[in-house]
Amino acid sequence: NTCYNCLDVHVEAGRGSTPALIYDSPVTGTVRTYTYAELTHEVATLAAALQQAGVGKGDRVIVYMPMVPEAGIGMLACARIGAVHSVVFGGFAAAELAARIEDAKPKAVLSASCGIEASRVVPYKPLLDAAIAASAHKPAFCVILERPQAPCTLEAGRDHTWSDFTAGSRASGATAACEPVLATDPLYILYTSGTTGRPKGVVRDNGGHMMA
């Protein structure tokens, strides 16, 4: 399991207190450091919440987020339970996001209320809503990281804030173990730009091989 190789193996080797992820954003003036132990706990907590919501091995999850720690946590949480994540560039227009949702057929979408650039705030949630409306495939639910720079409206029954979604796992202490996977099982899907036609999904498996 790729998540095990990224996180758990280091904790088991006694490096749990070593910094694993350092988030340093000059745009927001935010600096956060996660040790291997802390990052493993965050990932396993989100992974447990995804499992409780019905996401399992082989299910697809779109990650439509800015470059924040939660994006990496989301990717690793999917890998941990054997789900296949697909990162879509944050701020992509609704039509481009809709094409990827329709092709990947995700059970869930992990997103944020906005992305923050040097000179502007880019609201993601309206783009996500428009993409889902335009796509023939509808994800079962969306998890939204709410950021104070752009509050957003949630759709009842479909959307959950990141904190609410993980609250049950945190309260109960539930964490997900690493799902055993084959080297040939898919890890993630990346899409071509689509400048010369419909975007094509390229799959990387847990063994590091790429295939169209």
Disulfide bonds with the S-S distance in Angstrom:
none
